[in-house]
Amino acid sequence: MNALPPPIEPVVITATRTESPLDQVIASVDIISGAELQRQPAADLGDLLRMRAGVEVARLGGPGQQTSLFLRGTDSNHVLVLVDGVRINPGTIGSAAIQNIAPELIERVEIVKGPRSTLYGSDAIGGVINVITRRGATSGASVQTGVGSYDSRSASLNAGIGGTRGDASLGVSWVNSDGFPTRGGDSTDRGYRNLSMTAAARTDLSGVELGVRAWHAEGTSEYSDFFVTPVDQDFENSALALTAAFAPADAWHSRITASQMQDRLDQNQSPDFVRTRRWQLDWQNDIAASEHHALTTGVIWQDENANAESFGLPYTASISTSQFYLQDQMSFGRAHVLLAGGYTDHETFGAHETWNAEFGYELGDSTMLTLAAGRAFRAPDATDLYGYGGNAALNPEQSQSYEASLRHDTANGHHFTLTLFRNEIDDLIEFVVTDFETFDGENRNVERARIDGLEAGWRYAGERWAARATATLQDPRDLVTDERLLRRARENFTLGVSRRIGADEIAVDLLYAGDREDFGFPQVTMPAYWLANLSASVAVNERWTLLARMENLLDQDYELARGFNTMGRSLFVAVRHEFR
């Protein structure tokens, strides 16, 4: 059997809102490819994300539990998460429920590091993660079923049909796990259930491309509360986008997208709940002024309703925003320039001007130097303002970011990157304890935080071998207290190696995370840890594939959040059948 061909350089859309080859994008972008997602029955999207440079994860227990993302040292609510371009960050608790996104339904994940408020509005201080679900450009279907540790069971279906008039696809994923005790001192297994669905369709109607994409997830997550009492909560997340794309002129392409997201969480042992419903209208125009000059401009209108009850405290917020952005991309021989400016009018917090300036220079045929700077902001969410510790006098967080990077490609498939970055955040919102006996406190704007860091990366893609290695060194620091920001390590290292043998593949992933500070009175230090994962994909024949993944191969005892357990050595196996 012939070896598989090396992977093709992917096209990305999130960094500039336009389709661009990865090697031509100035911004720092990382891709989790469909091939990686297909070869391993991952239990949770967070388990895949934390193997990427600059990404850290804090999870309150096992897969399916509440998960927070930290991108280049920024907080979880500084990372904007999209599903098929629709923002899913709720208006209540800020950070998106990535634990509810089924890996089996994902086509690829684009990770854009650095400020992107100019193009996406509030929240994109640390960057943007765009989860792109699978779409059926060709006809066919696949079914997959698996079992694993902690009495985990899963099943999924992906089907698509494609033709000259358009295409359509449907995906369904079901996961059920008995889990394990989420907290130290607890002996009750706490599991989760998740039923997820995706659907997409597009067609061309008299020169207008019409499309629809939908994602829905619902289920139950079990955990232990502050008093180590078993409780559970029901969740529901959805995103829907309707798109019309057309070309008013040869060099002018226009796209109108109407979208809606919903986020619901109900605590079953108390009246506590959270709700967010957001409508958005996005009109984007791409103009090719010349072969080396492209303009992108657009307007975004958004209306958001959020309401919740937490610890017996009900609150409601209704906010509308409007945004205008203009992006100019130019090439002058070896020099490439991106200039972007945005204006956001927030109903509660007024006007905010944001910008990005990026410069890339080709030092040779395979080496590029890039410089980037940008300004972003995050408006306080409803919980910041009115929830436990709420403070209606809060100001938006403002950030100023700088980055310098050197990239080099070799003729035999090696790619090297070295990046220096700084992110300065003014009016950082933190919970400040005012009474250590009752743990009462208030959300406040601290004066300033600064994150300095260095990322080094290497990847190789050959006919049989593929590998990547990253090193992240950073100092995420509160400049008022001179303390490290919580749950962020000074150093992270990753290594991934895969070997293709015909149509089969085996891979190992290694992660080292340094020590991290976490909540406590005083703060506590969680020790560093090593993590090793092993995965394999074996093609029985052209239609049947066996999949296996061993998590925490070395059976390390570690914490991602203080007092919360993580998986020990765990095995997940699955079988997939292709219908062609």
N, C-alpha and C positions, 0 to 999 in steps of 0.2 A: 504494500500500500504506500502511495506517495506521501511525503511529508506535507503538512499544511503550509501554505504560503505565509510570508511575514505579514503582520497586520498593516492595513492601509492607514495613512495619516488621516485622522478624523476631521470632520467639519464641525465647528462649534458655533453656537449662536448667542450664548448668554453674555459674553464679554462685551459685545458691541450691539446686540440686538439684531445683527445681520449674520448671514452665513459666511464664515471665513475659515480657511484651512488653519489648523492649530499652529503650524509653524509660521504663519503670517500674523498672528495675534500678538500685540505688544504686551498686554496684560498677562499676569501670572495665572495660568489655567492648568488644571489637572482633570483627567478623564478616567472614570471607571467604565471600562468598555463593556459591551454586551458579551464579549467572549469571556471576560472574567466572571460576570454574573451567571453565565450559563454553566460554567464548569463546576460550581460549588453550591450545594444546598445551604446557603447562609441562613441562619436563624433570624437575623435582624440587620437592617440597613446600617445601623450604627457600628456593627462589627466590621463592615467593609470600609466605612468612612475613616475609622480610626487608624487604618493602615496607610493613610495618605499623609504626605508632608504637610505640617501645619494644622492638622485636624486633631482635636482631642475630644473625648467623649466622657461624660459623667452620667451614670445610669443608676437609678434607685432600685437595684435588684437585677434580675435576669432579663432575657429578651422579652420585648413587649412592655416593659416597665418604662416609666417616664425617663426620657433621655434628653440631655442637654449637649449642644455642640459648642465648641470653642474653636474659632478659626484665627490663626496667628495671634493667639492670646486675647482676642476680644471675647466678650461675654456671649452667652447663647442667644440673647435677644438682640445682638448686633449682627446676627447672621440671617439674612433673608433666604427663606426656603421657598422654592417654586415647584409645583407639579405641572408639567407641560406649560410652563410660563405663567401659571396662576399662583399668586402669593397665597400661602396657607398659614403664615404666622397669625395666630389669633389676636384679637384686640383685647384679650383679658390677661394672659400670662406671658405674652411676648414670644417665647420660643415655640417653634413648630413641632408637632407630634410626629417626628420622623420614624418613631418606633412602630407606627401604624401603616407605613408604606411597605407593601410586600415586595421583597427582592425579585420574586418570580415574575412580576409584572413590569419590570423595569428594562428598558432598552439600553440606556446609558445614564450616567450621572456626570454633569459638568460642574466643576468646582472653580469658581472665579475668586481669587484672593485680592483684597484691596477694596477701597471705597467704590460703591456703585450707586449712590443716592441720586446722582445726576440722571441716570436712566431709569431707576426703579423706585425712587422716593425714599421714605423713612425706612430705617432698620438696617440698610446695607452698609454699615460702618466697617465690618470686618470682611465682608464679601457676600457672594451669592452662591447658593447651591441649587441647581436646577435638575430635578428628577424628571427624566423624559420616559414616559411609559411606552410599551411596545406597540407597534403599529404594523398592520398587515399589508405591506406593499406587494407581496406575492401571495398566492393561494397556498394554503396548507394549515396544519394544526399540530399541536403537540399536547400531550398530557403527561403529568408528572405526579408521582406519589412517593411519600417518604415517611420514615419513622426515625426516632432518635432518642437520646437520653432524656430523662425527666418525663417519660411517657409522652413524647412529642409526636404528633401525627400531622401530616400535611398532604394537600392535594392541590393541583393547579391545572388550568386549561388555558391555552392560548391558541386562538384561531384567527385566520385572516383570509381575505379574498381580494385579489387585485386584478385589474383589467385596464383597458384603454380609457374607460370613462371615469375611473377612480378606484378607490379601495376602501375596505372596511375591516375592522378587527374587534375582537372581544377577548377579554382576559378575566379569569376568575381564580382566586386563591383562597384556600381555607387552611387555617392553622389552629391547632388545639394542643396546649401543653399543660401538664399538671404542675410544672415548675418546681421550685425549691423555696425554702424560707428566704424571704427578701431581706430580713434584718438579723443581725447578730442577737442571740438570745431567744430567737423565735424557733419553734419546732414545727410550724404548720406550713406545708407546701402552698405556695401562692403562684398560680399559673395565669394563663391568658388565652383568649380566643379571639380570632380575627377572621372575618369574612370580607374580602376585598374584591372589587370589580373595576375594570377599565373598559372603555369603549371608544372607538374612534372611527370616523368616516370622512371622506372627502371626495368631491367631484368637481368637474369643470362644467360650468353652465354659461355658454356664450361668452367665453373669455373671463368669467369671474370664477375663481376657485373658492368653493364653499367647503368649510370643514367644521367638524365638531369633535371635541375630545372631552371625556368625562372620567373621573376617578371617584370611587366611593369606598370607604372602609367603615366597618362597624364591629363591635365586639365588647368584651369584658376583660378588664385587667384586675387581678387580685393582688393585694399588698397588705402590709402591716402599718398601722398608723404610728404616731409619736409614742403612744403607750404600748406598742407592740400588740395591738388588738387586730385580729384579722378583719379586713374590710375589703370591699370591691367597688368598682365603678364601671359604668357603661360609657362607651365613647362612640362617636360618629363623626366622620370627617368626609368632606366631599369638595370637589372642584369641577366646574363645568365651564367650557369655553366654546363660543361660537365665533367663527372667523370668516370674513369675506376678503379675498385678496384679488386685486385687479391692477391693470396698468393703464393709467390715463394717457401716457405717452411712452415712446420707446425707452426712454431713459428714466422714467418715473414709475415706481411701483408703490402701491398703496395697500395698506392692510388695516382693517377695522376688526377689533376683537371685543366682544362683550362677554364678561365672565362673572361667575358667582362662586363664592366659597362659603362653606358652613363648617363650624366647629362646635361640637356639643360634648359635654362631659357631665354625668350625673353620679354623684356619690350616693350609694344605695343605703348606707347606714345613717345618713343625716340629710338635712335639706340642702346641703351644699351643691352647687351646680355652676357651670360656665356655659355661655352661649356667645357665638360670634356669627354674624351674617354680613358678608361684604359683597357689594356690587361694584364692578369696574368696567369702564369703557375706555378703550385704548385705540387711538388712531395714529398709525405710524406711516411715514412716507420716506422712501429711499430714492435718492436722486443720484444718478451717475453723471456727474458733471463732465468727466472725461475718463479715460482708461485708468488714470492714476489719481482720481479725485472723486470721493463719494460723500454725499451729505445724507444724514439721517435726522429727521425731525418728527416730533409728535406731541400730542396732548393726551393726558390721562385724567379722567375724572373718577373719583372713588367715593362711595358712601358706605359707611360702616356702622353697624349697630351691635353693641356689646352689652351684655348684662350677666350678672353673676351673684351668687351668695356664698360667702366664705366665712367660716366661724360665726355664723349667724348674722353677718353684716351684708345686706343686699346693696347693690349699686348698679347703675345703668349709665351708658355713655353712647351718644350718637354723634359721629364725626364725619364730615365731608372734606375732601381735599381735591384740589385741581393742580395739575403739573404741566409744565411745558419744558421740552428739552430739545437741544440742537447739538448734533455731533458732526464733526468735520474730519474726514480721514484723507490724508494726502501722502503721496510718495514723490520724492525727488531723487531719482537714481537710487543710491544706497540708503538714503534717509527716509524714514517713515514717521509721520506725525499724526497724532490724534488729539483733537481739542474738543471738549464737550462742556456745555453749560446747561444748568437746569434751574428752574424757578418753581418752587412748590408753595402754594397757598393753603395753609392748614387752618381749618375753621377755629381751632382752639388756640394754636400757638403762632399764628400769623405766617409771614413770608420767610422763606429760607432759600438762599442762593447756594448752589452747589456746583462743583466743577471738577473736571479731570483733564490733565495734560500729560500726554505720553509721547515719548520720543524713542525711536529705535534706529540704530545705525549698523549696517552690515560692515563689519571690519574685514570680512573676506567672504568667500562663497559659502562658508559654513559657520560663521561666527557672528553673533549679533550682541551689541551693547544696548540695553534699554534703561531709560530713566522715566519715572512716573511720579506724579503727585496728584492729590485730590482732596476734596472736602466733602464730608457727608454729615448726616444728622440722624437722630432717632428721637421721635416724639414719645413722651411717656404714654404707656398704655393705661387701660382703665384700672388695672390692679395697682399700678404705681400711684395713681391719683386717688382712688376711692376704696381700695381693698384694705386688707390688714396692713397697718402701717402707712396707709394712704396719705398723700400730701398734695392737695390741690394747687399748691404754690410752686410745684416743681417746674424747672425749665427744661427744654429739650437738651439732649446730649449733642455735642458738636465734636467733630473729629477732623484732624488734619493729618494726612498720611504721605509718606515719602518712600520711594523704592528705587533701587538700582540693581540691575541684573546683568549677568553675562551668560550667554548660551552658546554652546558649541556642538556641532554634529560632525561625526566622522563618516567616511565613505562606507565603513563596514557595519553601520547600524547603531553606533553608540551616540547617546545624547547626554550632554552635561549641562547643569545649570548651577549658578551661584547667585544668591539674592540676598541683599541687605535691605531691611525694612524698618521703618519707625512709624508708629501710630500714636498721636497725641490726642487725648480725649478730654475735653472740658465739660464741666458740669456732670460728671459721671454720677449716675443714680445708684445709691447703695442703701441698704437697710441698716440703720444705726440703732442699736439697743439703748434705750433710755432708762430701763429698769431691769437690772440683772436678776432680781428675784422673781418677777412675773414674766420676763422676756418681752415686755412691751417695747415697742420701738416705732420708728418713723422712717419713711423713705426720704432721703435728702440728696441734694446735689453736692458732692464733694468737689473740691476745686479742680483737681486735675489727675489724670492717670497717663502713663506713658508706657508703650510696649516697644522695646528694641529687640531686633532679632536678626538671625542669619539662617537661611535655608540653603542646603547643598543637595543636589540630586543627580542621579545617574540612572539611565535606563538603556536597555539593549533589547533589540528585537531581531532575531535571526530566524532561519527556517525551522530550527528545532528548539533552540534555547531562547528564553526571554527572561529578563531580570530587571529589577529596579532596586535602588537603595536611596534613602534620604536621611538627612540629618537636620534637625531643627534645634537651634539654640536661641533662647529668648529670655527677656527679663520683663515680664508683665507686672508693673508696679504702680501702686497708689502713691502719688507724690506727696500727699498730705500726711499720711501715716508712715511712709517709707516701707510699707509691707507689700509682699507679693500678692497679686490678685488671686482669689481662691480658685482651687481646682485646676490650676494651670502649672505645668511642669517647666522647669528651666531647659530641659533637654529631652528630645524624643528622637529615636532612631528606628528606621524600618528597613527591612530587606525582604524582597520577594523574588523567588526563583521558580521558573516553570520549565518543564521539559516535555516536548511533544514527541511521541513515538507513533508514527503513522497518524491515525485519527485519535489516539489516546493522549492524555495529558496528566501530569502529576505536578503539584506545586506546593511549595512551603512558604509561609509568611512568618516573619519574625518582627516583634515590636519590643522596644525598650522605652519605658516612660519613667522619667525621673520623679523624685518626691514632689508632693503637692501639699499646699496648705488647704485646710477645710474648716468648716464652721466649728466653733467651740468657744468656751469661756474659761481659759484663753483658747486661741486657735490651736488646732492640732495639725501634726504633719503626718500625711499618709506616705508610707515608704515607697521607694521605686519598685518596679516589677518588670519581669520578662514575660513575654507571651509568645508562644509558638503555635501555629495552626498548620494543618496538613490537609490538602484536598486532592482528589483524583477524579478523573473522568475517563471511563472505559467504554469504547464503542463496541458493543457486542456484534452489531451488524449495522447496516445503513439506517435502520430505523430505531433500534434499541440502544440506550446508553445507560450505564450504571454510574452513579455519582456518590461520592463519599466525602465527608469533611470531619476532621477531628479538631475540635476547639480545645485550646489550653492543653496542648500535648504534654507539657511538663508538669501539669497539675499544680500550677502555682496558686497560692493563697494570696489574694490581693483585693484591694478596694478601689472602685471608681468614685465612690462617694462615701464619706465617713459613716460607719455603722451599717452599711448595706453589703450583702453578700454578692459574689459573682460566681459564674459557672466554674466548676472544677473540670477535670478532663471529661469531654463530652463527644459523643459520636452521633452524626446524622448521616443517613444513607437514603438514597432515592433512586428511582428508576424512571426514565423518560422515554416515551414512544412518539415518534414523528409520523404524521400522516402527510404524504406528499402526493 
